Structures are given as structure tokens and as C-alpha cells.
């Protein structure tokens, strides 16, 4: 997880906990255990809703509402039904980017993050639960609920991540963050297995295929809302520290951070490279199920198993690429993973329709490079952050990441709209990995680390 928020406040607040009379270590562990459960709560939305079910289902709903030429007309704008989901994802990210700085500034000024976290979490959970009513030709309702749920999840994750410096001292932060990821993967896998049983056996449960999908969507919202109660009970608000600039509006604070980054152009160059290739990664994650269902004629059960395979292999891939980075350096390993991403997408273009086995091979390839390329990118960026500005830089890192991640779905949707082919749409994403590779290869990371004022590791 990105440790976003009041990085320097964490140590002070941890010390102040000790003054309260309670055992500070026990209190800290209690908060940490509560913190893990937010990832357990919300990861089901990312996995079951955004990655597996909603893309193909919302596309089918849009297609049922389309005119004879295959277009729907939200607000009078002609949109090919097959592009509607991708455009909705793009719009949700734009909304999140507009809202996140304002919420972040409010949280910093007031020190009351928990009410804001609750508001964002339950807005997202309610919108997700309401997807149960997404049937017939209600594509506009589906698009609206997707925009609200996805934007709310982004805002909630920003607030959730900002607790990390407050609940864990520096020596515990890596382990605490990793456990949060593990909780999320575990919840996503567990609920997907239940979804698979419900979806594949919908006839035996007396349900139509549509009803089974809508129950899977709504259950993710109920899960999110139910388990969010645990972190909201255990996490505590801290009094906001008086800091110069703390009352800046969100966009002015972001602008100030970017101005500081401009004094370190090599750090900014790496961030640009990351934003480009990570946009490609995020688009593959969100659009792969649409490609599998619409272009390859694969059933929902196949897609669920493929996503489970990706989740399991992403952990193994992260560990494997971590070992490779220890031998060859993080930059070379990331560059190698970008080559693997390019080869995987190129192979995806040639996949035969109706062949689940080959789609599983593609999913395995994605899983093996997914976890490692993202984990190593974050660790490499941490070397390029000047000491004492970790939280500020990682805040911009996450916000800028989400700010760029509308471009991939937009390109995917436009390519499909212009060509009518999901194969052309998926191959268009190769551009993100090729351009990201070129930009990253040009960054002299050793000099960048030195310019940031950090010791240069033996291998990087």
C-alpha cells in the first residue's frame, strides 16, 4: 500500500499514544488489525465487481439498449455499446481525481479522517449493492453506479493508506502494509470462489444467469459495508498537527509538491515512465474480462477462474521478480517485465475464440508479471524520494497514478469504437508498455538516487 498522508505525524502520534496510559504496543497492534480489515472489505469490489462481473454484464445491458447500429445515446452522445464500460471507468477516474485533493486537504486540516473514510466507504458500498437493480436495459443506471462506486473506492483508499504512518513506526511499516495486501488477496479469492459456485450452479439455485450476476455484484457491496465496520471501530482520529500549508486547498498542495519535484527532474522522469506503463497495466486488469467474454466468447466461469489464477500467480510473480531484482537490479527487472507485458498482449491478440486453455495461459502470463512490476516500481520510486518528504511524494504518486489511469480505458474504448474489434483495442495497449520502456530506460537511476540525497544501493 502507498503510505500516503501525514508521514512525519506518524511518529509523534505513536508517541502520544504512550502518554494515554494504555500499553502503546498493544493499542498499535489493535489498530493495525483493524486497518487490515479495510483491505479485506474493499478488495472484493476490485476483484469481483470491477475485474470480473461488471464489465461483461454492463456491456450486455448496454447492448440490449442499443439501436440497430449498435449505439447507445447517453445524454444524446452516440457511444458504441461495447465501449460504454470503458468510458464509464475513465469518467469515474476523472471524478476521483477531482475529489481526492479536496478530501485530502479536509482530512489534513481537521485531523478527522475516520468520518470521511466512513462516508467514502459507505457511498461506494451502497452504489455497489444497488447494482442488484441493474437489469433489462438500465445501462445508464449501471454507468452511474460504476462512476460513484469507483470514485468512492479511490477516495476511501487514499484515506485508508494515509493511516499507515500513524499506526506503524518505520520499522514495522513494510510488514503491516504487506499484511494488508495479503488480507485483500485472501478476501478477493474467497469471495470469487463463492461467486463461481453461485454463478455456475445458478440453475440449481433457481436463479437466472442475470440474477446470479446481480447477486454477485450486490454481495460485494454488502461485504464491503459489513467489514468496513471493523476498521471504523478500531482506527482512531489524531489531532491535526499545525503545519505550514496544511490549510492549502487540495490542488494547490498538489501543485506545490509538483513544483518541488521539478527541482528533481530525474525523479519526475521516473514517475512519468511509471504512470505510462502502469496505465497500461490498470487497463489490462479492467478490460481483460470484456475481451474474454466479447471477443473470445468465453463464459463467466472461465473468466472467474482466470482471475483467481492471476491473483495467486501475482504473489508468486512478485516474489520471483523480487529475487531477480536482487541479482540484476530493480530497473533491469522492471524493464524485463515490460517486455513480458508486451509479449503477453501480443499473444493475446492471436488467441483463438472459444479456447479457455489458451486464455488461462494468458492469465498466467499476466499474473507472473503483474505483482512484480508494480511492487518493484514502488520500491524503486522510494529510493528517488528525498528524505523527509516520503508522504508528500507518495501522495502525488498515487494521485498522479489515478489521474493518468483514464487514458488507457479511453484508448481501448476509442479503438473499439473506430474499428469494432476488441483485438485491435487490446493490441493498442502495447503502446503504453513500449513508451514506458523507452522512458524508463532513459532514466539514470543511480544519479537520480544521489540527486535525491539517498545512498545508492549496490544493485538498483
C-alpha angles and dihedrals in degrees: 000000000000109000096226126172136036099006096173093042092065097076093046093049092047088054092047089054089063091058091061094077097244122111100273094206092052092046090049093050090049091053091045092053089050090048092055090058094064089064088047088052102046104032089077088066092054094047107035100029109029100030104034120016113020100056098057094035097049089046090054091048090050091048091053089054095045126114121244090276092056097255132128121201114218108181087353093297114132109235126172106243092232091059097049096091093049092049091049091053090051092050092049091055092050090051090049092051091052093049103038099070091048093050091044092052091048091050092050094047096047102030086220103118097148097071089047091048090049092049093049094043095049093043088056094042092049093049090048093048089050089061085085086081093055101111139121110018098330094130093141090057089050092050092048093049091048092052092048096044095044095046091046091050091052092051092046092050091051090054092042092053091049090065092064097083089048098051100038132046115226095266092056099040099091093050094045092048092048092051089053090054090048092052089051094050091047094051093045092051094045095051092043090057090052089047090051091053092048095044098045092044098040092123092055089050090052093247133130118234090252093051091049091053092047091050090051090051095047093044089060089058092048090048090049093050096043098050094040086073090073098060091039089057096044105036116084132209117237127212108262113252115234105249133167108255094015090123094052114125112254098257093047090052090049090049091051091053092048090050089054090049090053087066086062102048095172091058088049090049091055091047091053091051091049093048091053099049094036089056087059091050093050092048092052089051094051099039104037094088091052089051091049095049102036103034103025097036093230122160126242092253091058091050092050092051090047092053090048088052090051092050094051095044092045089068092048091044093052091053092045094048089046089058091047089051089054089057104035104018131259096267095054091045092051090048089052091050090053089054088050090050090052093049091046093053091045089053089048090059090062098043111129117239118253094022109120094176092063091046088055089053088052090048090051090052091050092047094051094055099031102075096036099049092051097041094049092045090056094046092047091050090052088065090055095055115099113241113268094023100077098118094042093052095043089050089057089043092058096039093047089046091057091041091060098039093084092069098069096051088044092053090045091051094044092048091052091045092053099040105024088224127115088196090062089045093053094045090051088068090067086081091069093056095043094048091043090051092052093047094047093045089057094055112098094213097185091056090042091055091049092048089053089057097249130128112260112239119230089247122027 
